[in-house]
Amino acid sequence: MKTRIAELRKQHKLSQEELGRIVGVTRQTITSLERGKYTASLILAYKIANFFRLAIEDVFDFSEVEEM
């Protein structure tokens, strides 16, 4: 899954660790999200989008997610 987390995090001059602390996850989780190796839960996606004051779909690209 593609995200804009790295771009948004850098615009806000935050480290991965700082963003992780704000949304309640580890730096490793933020790294995995930015690299597309981990898909955020709905709650985590909401926390990240809410922090950046954006809609979830403005942060996360769901176009490559398979429907069930």
Predicted model as a PDB file, atoms N, CA, C, CB and O in Angstrom, pLDDT in the B-factor column:
MODEL        1                                                                  
ATOM      1  N   MET A   1       0.844  -1.176   0.000  1.00 78.00           N  
ATOM      2  CA  MET A   1       0.000   0.000   0.000  1.00 78.00           C  
ATOM      3  C   MET A   1       0.887   1.236   0.000  1.00 78.00           C  
ATOM      4  CB  MET A   1      -0.959   0.000   1.216  1.00 78.00           C  
ATOM      5  O   MET A   1       1.805   1.352   0.812  1.00 78.00           O  
ATOM      6  N   LYS A   2       0.613   2.142  -0.898  1.00 88.00           N  
ATOM      7  CA  LYS A   2       1.357   3.394  -0.935  1.00 88.00           C  
ATOM      8  C   LYS A   2       0.754   4.376   0.067  1.00 88.00           C  
ATOM      9  CB  LYS A   2       1.355   3.997  -2.363  1.00 88.00           C  
ATOM     10  O   LYS A   2      -0.457   4.410   0.287  1.00 88.00           O  
ATOM     11  N   THR A   3       1.633   5.164   0.659  1.00 92.00           N  
ATOM     12  CA  THR A   3       1.160   6.197   1.584  1.00 92.00           C  
ATOM     13  C   THR A   3       1.932   7.486   1.333  1.00 92.00           C  
ATOM     14  CB  THR A   3       1.320   5.739   3.064  1.00 92.00           C  
ATOM     15  O   THR A   3       2.956   7.498   0.650  1.00 92.00           O  
ATOM     16  N   ARG A   4       1.419   8.561   1.899  1.00 96.00           N  
ATOM     17  CA  ARG A   4       2.117   9.856   1.854  1.00 96.00           C  
ATOM     18  C   ARG A   4       2.732  10.163   3.210  1.00 96.00           C  
ATOM     19  CB  ARG A   4       1.149  10.993   1.434  1.00 96.00           C  
ATOM     20  O   ARG A   4       3.073  11.315   3.482  1.00 96.00           O  
ATOM     21  N   ILE A   5       2.880   9.159   4.068  1.00 97.00           N  
ATOM     22  CA  ILE A   5       3.338   9.400   5.435  1.00 97.00           C  
ATOM     23  C   ILE A   5       4.719  10.055   5.448  1.00 97.00           C  
ATOM     24  CB  ILE A   5       3.371   8.085   6.224  1.00 97.00           C  
ATOM     25  O   ILE A   5       4.922  11.045   6.151  1.00 97.00           O  
ATOM     26  N   ALA A   6       5.656   9.524   4.693  1.00 97.00           N  
ATOM     27  CA  ALA A   6       7.016  10.084   4.705  1.00 97.00           C  
ATOM     28  C   ALA A   6       7.000  11.537   4.252  1.00 97.00           C  
ATOM     29  CB  ALA A   6       7.956   9.258   3.800  1.00 97.00           C  
ATOM     30  O   ALA A   6       7.635  12.394   4.865  1.00 97.00           O  
ATOM     31  N   GLU A   7       6.282  11.805   3.193  1.00 97.00           N  
ATOM     32  CA  GLU A   7       6.186  13.170   2.663  1.00 97.00           C  
ATOM     33  C   GLU A   7       5.583  14.108   3.716  1.00 97.00           C  
ATOM     34  CB  GLU A   7       5.331  13.193   1.366  1.00 97.00           C  
ATOM     35  O   GLU A   7       6.113  15.191   3.967  1.00 97.00           O  
ATOM     36  N   LEU A   8       4.482  13.688   4.321  1.00 98.00           N  
ATOM     37  CA  LEU A   8       3.808  14.529   5.314  1.00 98.00           C  
ATOM     38  C   LEU A   8       4.662  14.693   6.570  1.00 98.00           C  
ATOM     39  CB  LEU A   8       2.443  13.931   5.681  1.00 98.00           C  
ATOM     40  O   LEU A   8       4.732  15.772   7.159  1.00 98.00           O  
ATOM     41  N   ARG A   9       5.303  13.603   6.962  1.00 98.00           N  
ATOM     42  CA  ARG A   9       6.155  13.641   8.164  1.00 98.00           C  
ATOM     43  C   ARG A   9       7.298  14.641   7.962  1.00 98.00           C  
ATOM     44  CB  ARG A   9       6.725  12.222   8.485  1.00 98.00           C  
ATOM     45  O   ARG A   9       7.612  15.418   8.863  1.00 98.00           O  
ATOM     46  N   LYS A  10       7.913  14.618   6.789  1.00 97.00           N  
ATOM     47  CA  LYS A  10       9.016  15.537   6.501  1.00 97.00           C  
ATOM     48  C   LYS A  10       8.532  16.978   6.419  1.00 97.00           C  
ATOM     49  CB  LYS A  10       9.708  15.145   5.197  1.00 97.00           C  
ATOM     50  O   LYS A  10       9.230  17.893   6.857  1.00 97.00           O  
ATOM     51  N   GLN A  11       7.339  17.190   5.860  1.00 97.00           N  
ATOM     52  CA  GLN A  11       6.775  18.547   5.812  1.00 97.00           C  
ATOM     53  C   GLN A  11       6.577  19.114   7.215  1.00 97.00           C  
ATOM     54  CB  GLN A  11       5.436  18.546   5.055  1.00 97.00           C  
ATOM     55  O   GLN A  11       6.721  20.316   7.438  1.00 97.00           O  
ATOM     56  N   HIS A  12       6.243  18.227   8.159  1.00 97.00           N  
ATOM     57  CA  HIS A  12       6.019  18.653   9.542  1.00 97.00           C  
ATOM     58  C   HIS A  12       7.285  18.552  10.392  1.00 97.00           C  
ATOM     59  CB  HIS A  12       4.914  17.818  10.170  1.00 97.00           C  
ATOM     60  O   HIS A  12       7.247  18.752  11.606  1.00 97.00           O  
ATOM     61  N   LYS A  13       8.418  18.237   9.732  1.00 98.00           N  
ATOM     62  CA  LYS A  13       9.724  18.141  10.389  1.00 98.00           C  
ATOM     63  C   LYS A  13       9.700  17.191  11.585  1.00 98.00           C  
ATOM     64  CB  LYS A  13      10.182  19.520  10.840  1.00 98.00           C  
ATOM     65  O   LYS A  13      10.187  17.507  12.670  1.00 98.00           O  
ATOM     66  N   LEU A  14       9.116  16.016  11.347  1.00 98.00           N  
ATOM     67  CA  LEU A  14       9.034  14.994  12.386  1.00 98.00           C  
ATOM     68  C   LEU A  14       9.904  13.803  12.014  1.00 98.00           C  
ATOM     69  CB  LEU A  14       7.575  14.548  12.602  1.00 98.00           C  
ATOM     70  O   LEU A  14      10.001  13.441  10.842  1.00 98.00           O  
ATOM     71  N   SER A  15      10.529  13.201  13.003  1.00 98.00           N  
ATOM     72  CA  SER A  15      11.228  11.939  12.773  1.00 98.00           C  
ATOM     73  C   SER A  15      10.190  10.813  12.807  1.00 98.00           C  
ATOM     74  CB  SER A  15      12.362  11.706  13.846  1.00 98.00           C  
ATOM     75  O   SER A  15       9.052  11.002  13.238  1.00 98.00           O  
ATOM     76  N   GLN A  16      10.616   9.642  12.343  1.00 98.00           N  
ATOM     77  CA  GLN A  16       9.717   8.488  12.407  1.00 98.00           C  
ATOM     78  C   GLN A  16       9.382   8.179  13.866  1.00 98.00           C  
ATOM     79  CB  GLN A  16      10.356   7.249  11.719  1.00 98.00           C  
ATOM     80  O   GLN A  16       8.248   7.820  14.182  1.00 98.00           O  
ATOM     81  N   GLU A  17      10.357   8.317  14.740  1.00 98.00           N  
ATOM     82  CA  GLU A  17      10.131   8.036  16.155  1.00 98.00           C  
ATOM     83  C   GLU A  17       9.122   9.017  16.753  1.00 98.00           C  
ATOM     84  CB  GLU A  17      11.456   8.099  16.930  1.00 98.00           C  
ATOM     85  O   GLU A  17       8.251   8.618  17.526  1.00 98.00           O  
ATOM     86  N   GLU A  18       9.238  10.292  16.398  1.00 98.00           N  
ATOM     87  CA  GLU A  18       8.296  11.293  16.935  1.00 98.00           C  
ATOM     88  C   GLU A  18       6.870  11.022  16.457  1.00 98.00           C  
ATOM     89  CB  GLU A  18       8.725  12.718  16.519  1.00 98.00           C  
ATOM     90  O   GLU A  18       5.928  11.082  17.246  1.00 98.00           O  
ATOM     91  N   LEU A  19       6.712  10.723  15.166  1.00 98.00           N  
ATOM     92  CA  LEU A  19       5.377  10.422  14.656  1.00 98.00           C  
ATOM     93  C   LEU A  19       4.837   9.161  15.322  1.00 98.00           C  
ATOM     94  CB  LEU A  19       5.403  10.254  13.121  1.00 98.00           C  
ATOM     95  O   LEU A  19       3.666   9.102  15.699  1.00 98.00           O  
ATOM     96  N   GLY A  20       5.694   8.157  15.465  1.00 98.00           N  
ATOM     97  CA  GLY A  20       5.267   6.931  16.129  1.00 98.00           C  
ATOM     98  C   GLY A  20       4.769   7.182  17.540  1.00 98.00           C  
ATOM     99  O   GLY A  20       3.751   6.630  17.958  1.00 98.00           O  
ATOM    100  N   ARG A  21       5.493   8.020  18.271  1.00 98.00           N  
ATOM    101  CA  ARG A  21       5.093   8.334  19.649  1.00 98.00           C  
ATOM    102  C   ARG A  21       3.740   9.063  19.654  1.00 98.00           C  
ATOM    103  CB  ARG A  21       6.181   9.203  20.350  1.00 98.00           C  
ATOM    104  O   ARG A  21       2.901   8.805  20.517  1.00 98.00           O  
ATOM    105  N   ILE A  22       3.533   9.958  18.706  1.00 98.00           N  
ATOM    106  CA  ILE A  22       2.279  10.725  18.630  1.00 98.00           C  
ATOM    107  C   ILE A  22       1.088   9.807  18.369  1.00 98.00           C  
ATOM    108  CB  ILE A  22       2.368  11.795  17.524  1.00 98.00           C  
ATOM    109  O   ILE A  22       0.025   9.983  18.965  1.00 98.00           O  
ATOM    110  N   VAL A  23       1.262   8.832  17.484  1.00 98.00           N  
ATOM    111  CA  VAL A  23       0.132   7.964  17.122  1.00 98.00           C  
ATOM    112  C   VAL A  23       0.146   6.637  17.870  1.00 98.00           C  
ATOM    113  CB  VAL A  23       0.139   7.699  15.632  1.00 98.00           C  
ATOM    114  O   VAL A  23      -0.728   5.798  17.652  1.00 98.00           O  
ATOM    115  N   GLY A  24       1.129   6.437  18.749  1.00 98.00           N  
ATOM    116  CA  GLY A  24       1.123   5.264  19.620  1.00 98.00           C  
ATOM    117  C   GLY A  24       1.681   3.987  19.034  1.00 98.00           C  
ATOM    118  O   GLY A  24       1.249   2.891  19.394  1.00 98.00           O  
ATOM    119  N   VAL A  25       2.653   4.123  18.121  1.00 98.00           N  
ATOM    120  CA  VAL A  25       3.315   2.930  17.576  1.00 98.00           C  
ATOM    121  C   VAL A  25       4.824   3.144  17.608  1.00 98.00           C  
ATOM    122  CB  VAL A  25       2.830   2.629  16.118  1.00 98.00           C  
ATOM    123  O   VAL A  25       5.294   4.226  17.963  1.00 98.00           O  
ATOM    124  N   THR A  26       5.579   2.120  17.241  1.00 98.00           N  
ATOM    125  CA  THR A  26       7.032   2.214  17.247  1.00 98.00           C  
ATOM    126  C   THR A  26       7.550   2.851  15.958  1.00 98.00           C  
ATOM    127  CB  THR A  26       7.650   0.829  17.437  1.00 98.00           C  
ATOM    128  O   THR A  26       6.832   2.955  14.963  1.00 98.00           O  
ATOM    129  N   ARG A  27       8.820   3.277  16.002  1.00 98.00           N  
ATOM    130  CA  ARG A  27       9.471   3.798  14.803  1.00 98.00           C  
ATOM    131  C   ARG A  27       9.477   2.749  13.696  1.00 98.00           C  
ATOM    132  CB  ARG A  27      10.905   4.245  15.121  1.00 98.00           C  
ATOM    133  O   ARG A  27       9.322   3.070  12.518  1.00 98.00           O  
ATOM    134  N   GLN A  28       9.659   1.492  14.094  1.00 98.00           N  
ATOM    135  CA  GLN A  28       9.700   0.409  13.110  1.00 98.00           C  
ATOM    136  C   GLN A  28       8.367   0.293  12.363  1.00 98.00           C  
ATOM    137  CB  GLN A  28      10.037  -0.925  13.799  1.00 98.00           C  
ATOM    138  O   GLN A  28       8.349  -0.004  11.168  1.00 98.00           O  
ATOM    139  N   THR A  29       7.271   0.525  13.053  1.00 97.00           N  
ATOM    140  CA  THR A  29       5.960   0.470  12.403  1.00 97.00           C  
ATOM    141  C   THR A  29       5.836   1.596  11.385  1.00 97.00           C  
ATOM    142  CB  THR A  29       4.823   0.561  13.447  1.00 97.00           C  
ATOM    143  O   THR A  29       5.345   1.383  10.276  1.00 97.00           O  
ATOM    144  N   ILE A  30       6.279   2.794  11.759  1.00 97.00           N  
ATOM    145  CA  ILE A  30       6.235   3.911  10.808  1.00 97.00           C  
ATOM    146  C   ILE A  30       7.115   3.607   9.597  1.00 97.00           C  
ATOM    147  CB  ILE A  30       6.690   5.229  11.487  1.00 97.00           C  
ATOM    148  O   ILE A  30       6.726   3.879   8.462  1.00 97.00           O  
ATOM    149  N   THR A  31       8.294   3.047   9.836  1.00 97.00           N  
ATOM    150  CA  THR A  31       9.178   2.667   8.731  1.00 97.00           C  
ATOM    151  C   THR A  31       8.483   1.680   7.799  1.00 97.00           C  
ATOM    152  CB  THR A  31      10.484   2.057   9.268  1.00 97.00           C  
ATOM    153  O   THR A  31       8.512   1.845   6.579  1.00 97.00           O  
ATOM    154  N   SER A  32       7.864   0.661   8.373  1.00 96.00           N  
ATOM    155  CA  SER A  32       7.173  -0.353   7.566  1.00 96.00           C  
ATOM    156  C   SER A  32       6.012   0.244   6.781  1.00 96.00           C  
ATOM    157  CB  SER A  32       6.665  -1.482   8.459  1.00 96.00           C  
ATOM    158  O   SER A  32       5.784  -0.126   5.630  1.00 96.00           O  
ATOM    159  N   LEU A  33       5.284   1.159   7.396  1.00 95.00           N  
ATOM    160  CA  LEU A  33       4.175   1.821   6.701  1.00 95.00           C  
ATOM    161  C   LEU A  33       4.702   2.642   5.524  1.00 95.00           C  
ATOM    162  CB  LEU A  33       3.382   2.727   7.676  1.00 95.00           C  
ATOM    163  O   LEU A  33       4.145   2.596   4.427  1.00 95.00           O  
ATOM    164  N   GLU A  34       5.771   3.387   5.758  1.00 96.00           N  
ATOM    165  CA  GLU A  34       6.321   4.231   4.703  1.00 96.00           C  
ATOM    166  C   GLU A  34       6.862   3.397   3.544  1.00 96.00           C  
ATOM    167  CB  GLU A  34       7.423   5.122   5.265  1.00 96.00           C  
ATOM    168  O   GLU A  34       6.809   3.834   2.395  1.00 96.00           O  
ATOM    169  N   ARG A  35       7.374   2.222   3.826  1.00 94.00           N  
ATOM    170  CA  ARG A  35       7.926   1.355   2.778  1.00 94.00           C  
ATOM    171  C   ARG A  35       6.870   0.458   2.138  1.00 94.00           C  
ATOM    172  CB  ARG A  35       9.035   0.496   3.350  1.00 94.00           C  
ATOM    173  O   ARG A  35       7.167  -0.288   1.206  1.00 94.00           O  
ATOM    174  N   GLY A  36       5.638   0.532   2.639  1.00 90.00           N  
ATOM    175  CA  GLY A  36       4.570  -0.283   2.087  1.00 90.00           C  
ATOM    176  C   GLY A  36       4.632  -1.735   2.488  1.00 90.00           C  
ATOM    177  O   GLY A  36       4.019  -2.584   1.841  1.00 90.00           O  
ATOM    178  N   LYS A  37       5.375  -2.040   3.562  1.00 92.00           N  
ATOM    179  CA  LYS A  37       5.515  -3.424   4.008  1.00 92.00           C  
ATOM    180  C   LYS A  37       4.511  -3.786   5.097  1.00 92.00           C  
ATOM    181  CB  LYS A  37       6.921  -3.665   4.512  1.00 92.00           C  
ATOM    182  O   LYS A  37       4.474  -4.928   5.556  1.00 92.00           O  
ATOM    183  N   TYR A  38       3.710  -2.830   5.506  1.00 89.00           N  
ATOM    184  CA  TYR A  38       2.740  -3.050   6.574  1.00 89.00           C  
ATOM    185  C   TYR A  38       1.496  -2.233   6.239  1.00 89.00           C  
ATOM    186  CB  TYR A  38       3.326  -2.652   7.983  1.00 89.00           C  
ATOM    187  O   TYR A  38       1.600  -1.080   5.820  1.00 89.00           O  
ATOM    188  N   THR A  39       0.344  -2.820   6.419  1.00 90.00           N  
ATOM    189  CA  THR A  39      -0.912  -2.116   6.193  1.00 90.00           C  
ATOM    190  C   THR A  39      -1.466  -1.679   7.536  1.00 90.00           C  
ATOM    191  CB  THR A  39      -1.933  -3.009   5.431  1.00 90.00           C  
ATOM    192  O   THR A  39      -1.620  -2.490   8.449  1.00 90.00           O  
ATOM    193  N   ALA A  40      -1.762  -0.406   7.650  1.00 92.00           N  
ATOM    194  CA  ALA A  40      -2.259   0.139   8.907  1.00 92.00           C  
ATOM    195  C   ALA A  40      -3.665  -0.363   9.204  1.00 92.00           C  
ATOM    196  CB  ALA A  40      -2.243   1.664   8.869  1.00 92.00           C  
ATOM    197  O   ALA A  40      -4.473  -0.563   8.297  1.00 92.00           O  
ATOM    198  N   SER A  41      -3.944  -0.563  10.491  1.00 94.00           N  
ATOM    199  CA  SER A  41      -5.315  -0.849  10.897  1.00 94.00           C  
ATOM    200  C   SER A  41      -6.136   0.406  10.655  1.00 94.00           C  
ATOM    201  CB  SER A  41      -5.393  -1.302  12.398  1.00 94.00           C  
ATOM    202  O   SER A  41      -5.586   1.490  10.462  1.00 94.00           O  
ATOM    203  N   LEU A  42      -7.426   0.258  10.667  1.00 95.00           N  
ATOM    204  CA  LEU A  42      -8.294   1.414  10.463  1.00 95.00           C  
ATOM    205  C   LEU A  42      -8.064   2.459  11.551  1.00 95.00           C  
ATOM    206  CB  LEU A  42      -9.769   0.982  10.442  1.00 95.00           C  
ATOM    207  O   LEU A  42      -8.057   3.658  11.273  1.00 95.00           O  
ATOM    208  N   ILE A  43      -7.880   2.012  12.765  1.00 97.00           N  
ATOM    209  CA  ILE A  43      -7.658   2.947  13.880  1.00 97.00           C  
ATOM    210  C   ILE A  43      -6.342   3.696  13.687  1.00 97.00           C  
ATOM    211  CB  ILE A  43      -7.653   2.193  15.238  1.00 97.00           C  
ATOM    212  O   ILE A  43      -6.293   4.914  13.864  1.00 97.00           O  
ATOM    213  N   LEU A  44      -5.282   2.987  13.329  1.00 97.00           N  
ATOM    214  CA  LEU A  44      -3.994   3.642  13.114  1.00 97.00           C  
ATOM    215  C   LEU A  44      -4.058   4.597  11.921  1.00 97.00           C  
ATOM    216  CB  LEU A  44      -2.891   2.594  12.897  1.00 97.00           C  
ATOM    217  O   LEU A  44      -3.513   5.700  11.979  1.00 97.00           O  
ATOM    218  N   ALA A  45      -4.716   4.181  10.850  1.00 96.00           N  
ATOM    219  CA  ALA A  45      -4.868   5.057   9.684  1.00 96.00           C  
ATOM    220  C   ALA A  45      -5.597   6.336  10.080  1.00 96.00           C  
ATOM    221  CB  ALA A  45      -5.631   4.332   8.548  1.00 96.00           C  
ATOM    222  O   ALA A  45      -5.228   7.430   9.651  1.00 96.00           O  
ATOM    223  N   TYR A  46      -6.634   6.191  10.902  1.00 97.00           N  
ATOM    224  CA  TYR A  46      -7.383   7.362  11.365  1.00 97.00           C  
ATOM    225  C   TYR A  46      -6.485   8.270  12.209  1.00 97.00           C  
ATOM    226  CB  TYR A  46      -8.624   6.925  12.181  1.00 97.00           C  
ATOM    227  O   TYR A  46      -6.497   9.487  12.026  1.00 97.00           O  
ATOM    228  N   LYS A  47      -5.716   7.699  13.122  1.00 98.00           N  
ATOM    229  CA  LYS A  47      -4.849   8.504  13.983  1.00 98.00           C  
ATOM    230  C   LYS A  47      -3.844   9.307  13.159  1.00 98.00           C  
ATOM    231  CB  LYS A  47      -4.108   7.606  14.984  1.00 98.00           C  
ATOM    232  O   LYS A  47      -3.629  10.493  13.408  1.00 98.00           O  
ATOM    233  N   ILE A  48      -3.230   8.643  12.170  1.00 98.00           N  
ATOM    234  CA  ILE A  48      -2.232   9.320  11.342  1.00 98.00           C  
ATOM    235  C   ILE A  48      -2.892  10.419  10.508  1.00 98.00           C  
ATOM    236  CB  ILE A  48      -1.508   8.307  10.423  1.00 98.00           C  
ATOM    237  O   ILE A  48      -2.409  11.551  10.479  1.00 98.00           O  
ATOM    238  N   ALA A  49      -3.976  10.093   9.842  1.00 98.00           N  
ATOM    239  CA  ALA A  49      -4.666  11.090   9.014  1.00 98.00           C  
ATOM    240  C   ALA A  49      -5.171  12.244   9.874  1.00 98.00           C  
ATOM    241  CB  ALA A  49      -5.841  10.443   8.251  1.00 98.00           C  
ATOM    242  O   ALA A  49      -5.064  13.406   9.479  1.00 98.00           O  
ATOM    243  N   ASN A  50      -5.713  11.935  11.032  1.00 98.00           N  
ATOM    244  CA  ASN A  50      -6.226  12.967  11.932  1.00 98.00           C  
ATOM    245  C   ASN A  50      -5.101  13.881  12.405  1.00 98.00           C  
ATOM    246  CB  ASN A  50      -6.932  12.327  13.138  1.00 98.00           C  
ATOM    247  O   ASN A  50      -5.292  15.092  12.514  1.00 98.00           O  
ATOM    248  N   PHE A  51      -3.936  13.315  12.684  1.00 98.00           N  
ATOM    249  CA  PHE A  51      -2.811  14.142  13.114  1.00 98.00           C  
ATOM    250  C   PHE A  51      -2.450  15.160  12.026  1.00 98.00           C  
ATOM    251  CB  PHE A  51      -1.588  13.256  13.453  1.00 98.00           C  
ATOM    252  O   PHE A  51      -2.178  16.325  12.318  1.00 98.00           O  
ATOM    253  N   PHE A  52      -2.452  14.704  10.773  1.00 98.00           N  
ATOM    254  CA  PHE A  52      -2.109  15.603   9.664  1.00 98.00           C  
ATOM    255  C   PHE A  52      -3.313  16.429   9.194  1.00 98.00           C  
ATOM    256  CB  PHE A  52      -1.551  14.796   8.493  1.00 98.00           C  
ATOM    257  O   PHE A  52      -3.204  17.218   8.255  1.00 98.00           O  
ATOM    258  N   ARG A  53      -4.449  16.243   9.849  1.00 98.00           N  
ATOM    259  CA  ARG A  53      -5.691  16.973   9.524  1.00 98.00           C  
ATOM    260  C   ARG A  53      -6.111  16.736   8.079  1.00 98.00           C  
ATOM    261  CB  ARG A  53      -5.510  18.481   9.771  1.00 98.00           C  
ATOM    262  O   ARG A  53      -6.494  17.655   7.354  1.00 98.00           O  
ATOM    263  N   LEU A  54      -6.022  15.460   7.689  1.00 98.00           N  
ATOM    264  CA  LEU A  54      -6.412  15.048   6.350  1.00 98.00           C  
ATOM    265  C   LEU A  54      -7.378  13.878   6.447  1.00 98.00           C  
ATOM    266  CB  LEU A  54      -5.175  14.671   5.502  1.00 98.00           C  
ATOM    267  O   LEU A  54      -7.497  13.244   7.495  1.00 98.00           O  
ATOM    268  N   ALA A  55      -8.066  13.597   5.349  1.00 97.00           N  
ATOM    269  CA  ALA A  55      -8.894  12.401   5.267  1.00 97.00           C  
ATOM    270  C   ALA A  55      -7.973  11.189   5.094  1.00 97.00           C  
ATOM    271  CB  ALA A  55      -9.925  12.505   4.087  1.00 97.00           C  
ATOM    272  O   ALA A  55      -6.866  11.311   4.569  1.00 97.00           O  
ATOM    273  N   ILE A  56      -8.433  10.038   5.534  1.00 96.00           N  
ATOM    274  CA  ILE A  56      -7.613   8.825   5.431  1.00 96.00           C  
ATOM    275  C   ILE A  56      -7.165   8.591   3.980  1.00 96.00           C  
ATOM    276  CB  ILE A  56      -8.401   7.596   5.951  1.00 96.00           C  
ATOM    277  O   ILE A  56      -6.009   8.251   3.730  1.00 96.00           O  
ATOM    278  N   GLU A  57      -8.086   8.774   3.032  1.00 94.00           N  
ATOM    279  CA  GLU A  57      -7.736   8.526   1.628  1.00 94.00           C  
ATOM    280  C   GLU A  57      -6.752   9.552   1.075  1.00 94.00           C  
ATOM    281  CB  GLU A  57      -8.990   8.521   0.778  1.00 94.00           C  
ATOM    282  O   GLU A  57      -6.198   9.341  -0.004  1.00 94.00           O  
ATOM    283  N   ASP A  58      -6.524  10.646   1.775  1.00 96.00           N  
ATOM    284  CA  ASP A  58      -5.506  11.618   1.361  1.00 96.00           C  
ATOM    285  C   ASP A  58      -4.113  11.204   1.833  1.00 96.00           C  
ATOM    286  CB  ASP A  58      -5.848  13.010   1.904  1.00 96.00           C  
ATOM    287  O   ASP A  58      -3.109  11.753   1.377  1.00 96.00           O  
ATOM    288  N   VAL A  59      -4.057  10.238   2.744  1.00 96.00           N  
ATOM    289  CA  VAL A  59      -2.771   9.748   3.268  1.00 96.00           C  
ATOM    290  C   VAL A  59      -2.454   8.365   2.712  1.00 96.00           C  
ATOM    291  CB  VAL A  59      -2.793   9.704   4.812  1.00 96.00           C  
ATOM    292  O   VAL A  59      -1.305   8.067   2.385  1.00 96.00           O  
ATOM    293  N   PHE A  60      -3.477   7.526   2.608  1.00 93.00           N  
ATOM    294  CA  PHE A  60      -3.287   6.137   2.182  1.00 93.00           C  
ATOM    295  C   PHE A  60      -3.930   5.909   0.818  1.00 93.00           C  
ATOM    296  CB  PHE A  60      -3.878   5.160   3.222  1.00 93.00           C  
ATOM    297  O   PHE A  60      -5.044   6.366   0.563  1.00 93.00           O  
ATOM    298  N   ASP A  61      -3.211   5.192  -0.063  1.00 87.00           N  
ATOM    299  CA  ASP A  61      -3.726   4.865  -1.391  1.00 87.00           C  
ATOM    300  C   ASP A  61      -4.247   3.432  -1.352  1.00 87.00           C  
ATOM    301  CB  ASP A  61      -2.619   5.038  -2.498  1.00 87.00           C  
ATOM    302  O   ASP A  61      -3.470   2.479  -1.281  1.00 87.00           O  
ATOM    303  N   PHE A  62      -5.554   3.293  -1.399  1.00 77.00           N  
ATOM    304  CA  PHE A  62      -6.176   1.970  -1.319  1.00 77.00           C  
ATOM    305  C   PHE A  62      -6.401   1.341  -2.688  1.00 77.00           C  
ATOM    306  CB  PHE A  62      -7.493   2.066  -0.588  1.00 77.00           C  
ATOM    307  O   PHE A  62      -7.035   0.289  -2.778  1.00 77.00           O  
ATOM    308  N   SER A  63      -5.900   1.954  -3.750  1.00 78.00           N  
ATOM    309  CA  SER A  63      -6.181   1.443  -5.088  1.00 78.00           C  
ATOM    310  C   SER A  63      -5.559   0.079  -5.353  1.00 78.00           C  
ATOM    311  CB  SER A  63      -5.691   2.419  -6.112  1.00 78.00           C  
ATOM    312  O   SER A  63      -6.033  -0.655  -6.220  1.00 78.00           O  
ATOM    313  N   GLU A  64      -4.505  -0.273  -4.619  1.00 68.00           N  
ATOM    314  CA  GLU A  64      -3.855  -1.570  -4.834  1.00 68.00           C  
ATOM    315  C   GLU A  64      -4.315  -2.640  -3.856  1.00 68.00           C  
ATOM    316  CB  GLU A  64      -2.364  -1.416  -4.732  1.00 68.00           C  
ATOM    317  O   GLU A  64      -3.843  -3.774  -3.918  1.00 68.00           O  
ATOM    318  N   VAL A  65      -5.230  -2.298  -2.954  1.00 62.00           N  
ATOM    319  CA  VAL A  65      -5.719  -3.255  -1.974  1.00 62.00           C  
ATOM    320  C   VAL A  65      -6.788  -4.119  -2.629  1.00 62.00           C  
ATOM    321  CB  VAL A  65      -6.278  -2.534  -0.714  1.00 62.00           C  
ATOM    322  O   VAL A  65      -7.728  -3.608  -3.238  1.00 62.00           O  
ATOM    323  N   GLU A  66      -6.635  -5.432  -2.497  1.00 64.00           N  
ATOM    324  CA  GLU A  66      -7.598  -6.359  -3.082  1.00 64.00           C  
ATOM    325  C   GLU A  66      -8.875  -6.382  -2.256  1.00 64.00           C  
ATOM    326  CB  GLU A  66      -6.999  -7.774  -3.184  1.00 64.00           C  
ATOM    327  O   GLU A  66      -8.843  -6.330  -1.026  1.00 64.00           O  
ATOM    328  N   GLU A  67     -10.000  -6.461  -2.961  1.00 63.00           N  
ATOM    329  CA  GLU A  67     -11.275  -6.583  -2.268  1.00 63.00           C  
ATOM    330  C   GLU A  67     -11.458  -8.016  -1.831  1.00 63.00           C  
ATOM    331  CB  GLU A  67     -12.448  -6.129  -3.162  1.00 63.00           C  
ATOM    332  O   GLU A  67     -10.966  -8.944  -2.473  1.00 63.00           O  
ATOM    333  N   MET A  68     -12.163  -8.189  -0.740  1.00 59.00           N  
ATOM    334  CA  MET A  68     -12.407  -9.535  -0.214  1.00 59.00           C  
ATOM    335  C   MET A  68     -13.679 -10.108  -0.783  1.00 59.00           C  
ATOM    336  CB  MET A  68     -12.481  -9.520   1.308  1.00 59.00           C  
ATOM    337  O   MET A  68     -14.049 -11.236  -0.455  1.00 59.00           O  
TER     338      MET A  68                                                      
ENDMDL                                                                          
END                                                                             
